[in-house]
Every structure is written in C-alpha cells, then in structure tokens.
Amino acid sequence: MQGPIRDILIVGGGTAGWLSASIIAAHHKTEDGSGPRVTLVESSDVPTVGVGEGTWPTMRQTLRRIGLKEHDVFRTCHAAFKQGGKFAGWQHGKDDFYYHPFTVPLGYGKIDLAPYVDDVAEFATASNWQQHVCEAGLAPRSLGEREYEAQCNYAYHVDAGALADLLKHHCRDNLGVTHVVDTVTGVELSDDGSIRAVKLEQRDELAADLFIDCTGFASVLLGKTLDVPFLSADKYLFNDSALAVHVPYPTDDAPIACHTVATAQNAGWIWDIGLTHRRGVGHVYASEYLSDDEAAANLRAYIGPAAKDLEFRKIGFRSGHRAEYWCKNCVAVGMSGGFVEPLEATAIMLIEIAARYVAEQLPASSDIMPITARRFNEQMDYRWRRIIDFLKLHYALTERPEPYWQAHADPKGMPESLREDLALWSHRGPIRSDFESAAELFPAASYQCVAYGMGFRPDFRQQSHLLRDGDQASRIIERNRQLTQQMLQQLPSHREYINRWLAAA
C-alpha cells in the first residue's frame, strides 16, 4: 500500500468515535477542503456503554481546540465541574478519606514540600487549597473569570450520551465530517494484510487509507480482523463487573459535588458523580469476591431510600489492553484498544491522547506509516503500564482486613515496577524526576496525594542532610493557608455558579 493519506474512516460512534472525529477533523480543517476526508460509520442500534462520566483536565483544552463553547457543553451535557477525586474508606474502611486534587501543590517544580510538612498525611491540604474548596462544595472559579479559565484546575462531569450527541452535531455541522449510519458486516483486507474497506449492510463498502477502530470491547478491526491479542491486567486489577444507576436529586437546588467520590466497599468501590440534573452512581467490584446480589445490596445501602424504585444496569469488563494499538493501517481508540476500571477517569483521557496523536502525527504517505505506528505503540504501551501502576497504588497500601483488599495489598499481586517505586519512595517519596517521560499521564503530585493519603510514610531522615529549604517551605505553606481562606471566602457554591453563569451566557 503506497500513497498519501486522504481518507480516514472511523468505525463506531459514541464518545470514542465522535471525540476522535472532532479532534482529527478540527486539526486538519481547511477553507478549501484540501485536508484529509474524515468519515464516521456507526450502527444505529449499538448503545453507548457509558461506564463513567468523569474526565481529566486535558478535556478543557480539547474542547477549546475543536471549537466548542464551554457554556454549550454545560447546557447540553448537564455538565458540572470536577476538581479531583475523594477516596473514602480506602485505607482503614472507617471514616478515613483523602483527596487527589487536580491543582498541583504550591511551589511544584521548585520544591518538594512533603519532607517539610508536619504530618505527610496532610500533604494535600498543607500544599494545596483545592481539597478545602471541594469539601465546601465550591466552584473552581468566580463569575468574573472567562470560560476555560479558573483559579483551580478542573475537568468535567458530563452525561456521556449527551456529549457524544453534541460532538456528532459539531462534527457534521462545523467540521465537515461525513456521517454514515449503517452496520458493518465484514472487513476486506489488501494483499499486504492491511484493511482495504469495510462492508456494510445497506450500502456499498467504504474504503479508506487509515481506519480508526472505535467499536468498543468488540474491537472489530484491531482485535477480530487483524488478530492483535489482548493482554489481561486482571492479576493486578481484580475488578471485572459494575452496576450502574442514575439517581435523581431530592430537590432541584440540591448541592452538586464538585469532585468524584469513590467510596470503598468490602470487595470494590462505589463511584458517585454529580451532574446538574442527576447523579451517576455505580459499584465496581470483583466477581471472585462479591456476587451481583451482594453488590446490589451494597449499592442500595449506599444510595439509601432513593434506590427503592431504581433499576441497576450490569456491565462486565476485562482490564487490560491490546499488544499493539496501531497495527498496519488501523488505530484502536477507546475500549477497542484497552480498558480499566474508571477509578481515575483514564478512558476519555486516552481517547483524547490517541486521537490527538493521529491528528498531529498523521503520516504524509502510507509508506512511512509503520514508523508512526511503532512510535505510537511505544508511547501507548508506556502509558498503559503507568496507568496500571497508578491504579494499583490506590489499593496496594490499604490496611482494610477483607480478603479482597488483603489480596490487593499482597506484593506478589503488584507489578514489579510499582514494587520498585515503593522501595525507592520509602526514603524520599515520589519526586518529579520519577515522571519525566514525554508520555507521562500523571505528575508526581498525583502519586504523592494517593500514596500519602493512603498512609505511606517515607523516612525522610535518611536524607535529612539534603533538606535545606525549610524557610522557603514554611513560606509556601503559609501562603497556601492564606490562599485557602481567600478561596473559601470568594468562590461561589457549585450549583449557584453554574445557574448564574448559564443564565448570563
């Protein structure tokens, strides 16, 4: 196969398909239409899985780049702000909790405050105001600030189905994406083993130079057609099931949490995501340790009386990823390339990253595609290893007594790379130089918040001779205390801000 990349075919809709189409089409949009043509084909009878509705702060820049106004996203997708995650009961299973905030600590990149904090368990609050903002239920910005800007770093909680519909209309109306509604019945290969075309149920086949597989767990192109194997991560991440439900607010003016809440259970955890019109709640669990009925009982107990007439939707999944993500002329984006539980909202973030790479690194011709594919695979493989390590870190330090949690804490069930990190961090904690790859997803600050929040205690005394910045650290900690008070006094409540902002838009 030789020649320029002129036609890109995205197979599958949903968040993965339409977000990929938006990113690629917006990047290559020209006045004269000289850029590559983007077509998306989807079946009308394939529902969106919608496992999670949380995003990562990267979504702010993505939405801006593809040309969407933030207030349109909020109005159409019932969106709310997400300023991080609150993890309740993960350490002891009692009243313990910690935050993973999106705003990095004051002085980040210049000084590591952890050795200078009186109690490293309070690292997140001593170095950052965002936990206090979340606990107070405040928005990340004031009405005087412009959209996509804020004093607190943030992402979004969105209705995933509504977001896919918004992106669909934006692609068709503003970005020149061709939309085909039809069912793929087969795939035609070229002599060299690459994909030549997909066969459709109601019309002629669709040929392309590059195919984007957004067919979800089915992985129709990359997995089934090109036979790229799936590499399971279930020996590290035990969860394989989820029950999901939409929970109405008791009143129209009920508070909206400005963070994701992840509450540990006896064999899994429950997510709680606040939108403007409802909450998205679900129980992630391991079927080896918990039956569906037991999980449903946990979920009903968590929701309370409001769960009486609600129906739960069961979702089964496998944690892991493909051995390759770009094979020949096919790129897997979203669940077709891999999936893990929605603990840190990595799913949509990986869609953004993969689609942006395709958009920015699109080969000028098919003969150099193998180079682009190899580099993409190297970066994505690194990212998946880091994701698995980071999610496992949330479990590995637990002191909960249940068999599920004790199995997670067993070093034999941890990736070797995580065991090595914990050994290094035992005397200095996570630092920025541990995470300097261009393909990094989570900064050192994220690892610090999780590790210290879960009770990890480095013995900083072993390197006490290097701790020469006590005065500077004290000034930063005091500055954070002052900024915390300012934020608590100046920022409006979350729902109040959204209502007033949208009314004024």
N, C-alpha and C positions, 0 to 999 in steps of 0.2 A: 504494500500500500504506500503510494507516494502522493505528494501534492499538498496544497495549503489546506488549513482547517477552516472550511467555510460553513459547514452545517453542524450544529450541536443539538443533539436530541436528548432531552431529559425524560426519562421513563418513570412516571409516578408523580403524584401531586403532593398534597399535604404540606406540612411545614418544610420538610426537606426539599421537595421539588420546587415549590414556589419561592422559597428563600434563595435556593441556588439559581433559579432563573432570574430573580431580581438582581442578585449580585453580579452575575456574569453579563446580563444584558445591559445593566447600568454602566458597567465598566467599559463596555465596547460600543456604547451608543454613539452614533454619528449623525450629523444632519442629513448626509446624503445616503445613509443606509449602507455604507461600504464595509461595515464591520461584519463579523460572522453572524449568521442567522441562528436564532435560538427558538426551538420548538419544544413544547411540553405536551406529552401524551399521557392521559390518565383515564382510568376507568371510572364510570360514574357510580359504580357500586362497591368501591373499596373505601371503607370508613377510615377516618384518621384515628390512630391508636390513642394519642393524647395522654401519654403516661405522666408527663409533667408539664407544668405551665410556667416554670421559672426560667429565667435567662441569666446571662452573665453580663457584666458591664460593657463588654465588646459590642453588645447589641445597639447601644446608643450610637456609636459611630457607623455601624452598618445601616441603621435606619436613615441616618442623615445622608450617607453616601448614595443610597438608592433613591433618595429624593422624597421621602415621606415626611410629613409634618408630625411632630410628636403629639400634638393635641388630637390629630386624626387617629393616631394609634390608640390613644386613651379612649376616645369616644367610641370608636368602632369595636375595639377588642376588650372593653370593660377593664382596661389595664389599671394597675396600681404600681407604685414604686417598690422595689426590692433593694434593701440596703445591706443584705447579708443573710446569714443563717443563724438561727438559735438552736442549739443542741441541748435538749433537756433529758436528764436521766441517763446519759451515756456512760458516765464514769462510775457512779455508785448505784444508780437506779432509785435514788431518793429525791431530794429537792435540788440536786446539783444541775447546773446548766452553764454553758459558755457560749460565746458568740464568735463567729467568723465574719467580721465586718469587711465591707468592700473598700473602705478608705484605709490606706496604708498608714502605719504609725508616723507620728511627727518625727522629723529627722531621718526618715527612712532613706538609706543610701549613703548617709553620712556617719551615722552612729547606730549601733545595736543597743537598744535600751534595756533588753532583757536582763543583763547582768547587774543593772543598777536599780531595778525595781525591788522594793522590799520583799514582796512575795510574787514570784514569777507567775503564779496562778492568776494574778491581777494584771498581767501584761497588757491584755486588750484594753482595759479601762484606763490604765496608767499612761498608755501611749496613744490613745485614740478616743475620741468623743462619741463615735457612732453607736456603740452599744447603749449608751445613755439615751441617745436620740431614738433608737428603736424601742427601748423599754418605755419611753414616754409616748410612743405612738405618733411621732412627728414626721412630717415630710422632709425630704433631703434638701429642699430649697425654699426660698421665700417667693412671694408674688413679684418681687422686684427683679428677679433673675430671668434670663431668657431660656427658651426651651433648649434642651440638651445640655444645659449648664447647671451647676449646683455646687454648694459648699461641701456636700457629702457625695462620695462616689456612689452610683446606683445602677441597678439594672431594672428589669420589669417582671411583674407577674402578668400574664396575658391569658386570654381564652385562646387556646391553640387553634381551634377550628376557625374562630373569627379572624385570627391573624393570617391563616392560610388564605381565607377568602379575600382579605384586604390586599395581600400580596398578589393574588391572582388578578384582581381588577387593575392593580397598579401595573403589573406586567403587560396586560393586554392593552390597557388604555394609554400608557405613557412610555413603555419601554420597548414596544414593538415585538413582544414575544407571541408566537403563534400557538394557539391552544387547540389541541385535538382531543376530543372526548371519544375514546374507543378502548377496546380491550385488547391487550397484546396476547396473541395466541401462539406465537413462536418467534424464534430468532434465527436469522440467516447469517452464516459465517462466510468469510472470504477464504481463499486458498491458504492464506498465511495464519489462519486461526483467529483473526480479529473479527469483530462484529461488522457485518455489512449493512444489515437492515433488521427491523422488527416487523413481524407480520401482524396484521390487525384483523379484527372480527368483521368490521363493517366497511372497510375501505382498503385501498392499495397499501402496500407496505411503505414504511418510512425508512429511508436510508440516511446516513449521516457519516461525518468524519470522526466525530467524538460522541460517545454515549455516556450519559450520567445516570447511574443506577440509583433511583430513589424509591425502590419498591419495598422498602422496609425489611422486616425479618425474612421475607421470601427471598430477597437477593436474587431476583430472576436473572439478571445479566451476569453479574460478577460471580455469584455463588453457583447457580444452577447451570448457566450456559458455559462460562469459562472455567468452572470447576475449581475456583480458588477456595481452599479449605478454611474452615472456621476453627480458630484457636480458642478453646474454652478457658475462662478465668475462674471457673467455679471452685477450684481448690483454694482460692484466696477470698473470693466474694461468694458467700453461700446463698444469697437470696435469689429466688427464681420465680417468685409469684408476687402479685399485688392485687389488692381490692381497692377500687376507686369509686368515689361518690361525690356528687355535688350537694353541698349543704347550704340552704338559704340562710340569710341573716335574719335574726328575730325582728329587726326593725330596719327601716330604710336609712336611718342615721347611725347604725351600729358602727363602732370603730373598725378600721381596716388595719390589720397588722402590716407594718412596712418592712417585713422580713419573712423569710420562710421559717416555719417552726418544724423541727424534726424531733419527735418525742420517742425515745427508746421504749420498746416493749420487751416481753420475755423472750421473743425469738424474731426480732425485726424492729421496725420503727414505723411511725406514722408521720406522713407529711401533712402540713396544713398551710395552704396558700390562699391569701386573701385577694380577691378581685373586688371590683366595685359593686357587683350585683350578687355575688355568692362567694363561698369558699370552695376550693378544691381540696378534698381530703382523701387520703389513701393510706393503706397499710402495706408496706413492703415486708416480705417475710421469706423464710426458707422452708420449703415443704418438708424437708427432712426433720425439722424440729417443731413444726406447727401445722395443724390441719387447716383446711379452709374454714371450717366451722369455728375453730378456736380463733382464727384471725378475725372473722366476722364479729365474734364476741368482743374481742379487744377493740375493734373499731367502733362498735356500738357503745361500749363503755366510755370511750374517749369522746365521742360526739355528744352523748347524753340523750335526753328525751327527744331532741330533734331528729334522731336517727330512726324513730319508730316506723315511719312510712317510707323510708328511703330504700332504694334498691342498689346493691353493690354490683359493680362490674369486675369480673375476674380477668386478669391479664397474666399470662405466662410469658417468661422470657429467659434467655440464656445470656449470661455475662461473658463477654469475650469479643473477639474481633477477627477479621479475615487475615490470612497470612500476607496478602497484598491488598492494597486499596485502589491502585491503578494498575490494571493488567491490560496489556495491548492498548486498545483504544477505548477502554471502559474505565470510568472512575466511579467508585461507590461513595455515596454521600448519605449520611444519616445512618439509620439502623441497618441498611444493607451492607455497610462496612463494619459495624460493630455496635455494641450496646452494653451499658452497665446501668445499675440502678440509679435513679435520679437524685442521688444524695447531694451532689454539688452542681446540679444543672449543667452537666457537661454536654448533653445531647445536642442542644441547639447551638452551643458554642462551637462544637466540632463541625456542624453544618456550615457555620459562618467561615471557619478557618479553611475548610476544604474547598468551598465554593470560591472564596477569595483567591486561593492559590491557583485554581483553574483559571479564573479570570485574569489574574496578573501574570501568570506563567504560561499562558496558552501558547503551545508551540507554533512557530511560524509555518512549519510544514510537518507532515506526518513522519518524515524520516528521522526527525530529532525527538519525536515523542518518547522513545524509550529512555532518553536522558532525563526528561522532565518527570516521567513516571518513577524512575529509580529514586530521584531526589525527593519526590513527594512521599514515596513509601518509606524512605528513611526517616523523614520528619514525623510522619503519622505514627510509625512504629514507636518512636521515642515518646511521642505524646501519649499513646495508649499505655505504655509501661509506667509513665509518670501518673496517669490517672488512676491506674490500679493501685499503685503505691499510696497515693494520696487518700483514696477512699479507704483502703485498708488501715491507714493510720487512724481513722476515726474509730475503728473497732479494736485495734491491736493493744491499746493501753488501758482498756476497760478493767474495772475491778468488780463488775457485776458477777454474781455467782451462777447464773443459769448456764446450762450446758452449751447453748448456742453462743453465748458471749465468751465462755471459757475456751471454746474451740477457736474463736477468733483471736484470743489472746495467746494461743499456743504458738511459739516461734516457728514451729515446723509448718504452720499454715500461712506464713508470711513470705512474700517474695524476698529473695536473697538481698536485692538492692535495698529494700526497706530495713532489713535487719542490719545491714552495713551502715545505713544512715543513722539508725538509732544508736549504734555503737559509737559513731563519730560525735553525735549530738550529746552524748552522755556527759561531756565535759565542757561543751560550748554552745549547745543548741543549734538550730538551723540558722544559717547565715546566707547572705546574698550570693556569695561565690559558689554555693552549692547548686544554684539555679541560674546559670548564665548561658544556657543554650538558647539559640535563636528560636527554637521550637517550644520554649517553656510556656506552660499554661498558667501555673500558679506561682506567685512570687514566694520568697522566703517568709514574708509576713503571714501568708496563709498557713504555712506549715507551723509557724510559731504559735498562732492563735489556736490551732487544733491541738498540737502537742501539749502546750502549756495548759490549755483548757481541760485536757484530759488527765492532768496531774503529772505530766513529765517534768522532772526536776534535774536539770543539768548541775553538775558540781563545778560551778564557776571558779571555785577556789583553786583548782588545778592550774588555772591560767590567770591568777589574780595579778601577776606582775604586768599583764597587758592591759589592765583596766585603769586607764589614766584619764578617762573623760568624765569623771564623776560630777564635776561642776557643770559641764555642758549638759549632761543627762538631767541633772536637777532642774536646770532652767527649762529644758524641754518639757519635763513632766509638769512643772508649774504652769507653763504656757498651755499645755493641754487641759489642765484643770480650769484655767480661765476661759479657754475656748468652749469647753463643755458647758459652763454656765451661760455663756453667750448664746450658744445654740439652743439650749433649753428655754431661754427667755424669748428668743427671736423667731424660731421656726414655728409655723402653724401646725395644727393637727393634720394627720394624713388625709382623712376624708374631707375635712374643711378645705384644705388646699386644692384638692382635685376638683371639688364642686365649684369653687370660686374661679379657679384657673380656666376650666372649661366654659364657664358662663361668660367669661370675659373674652374668650378666643373668637 
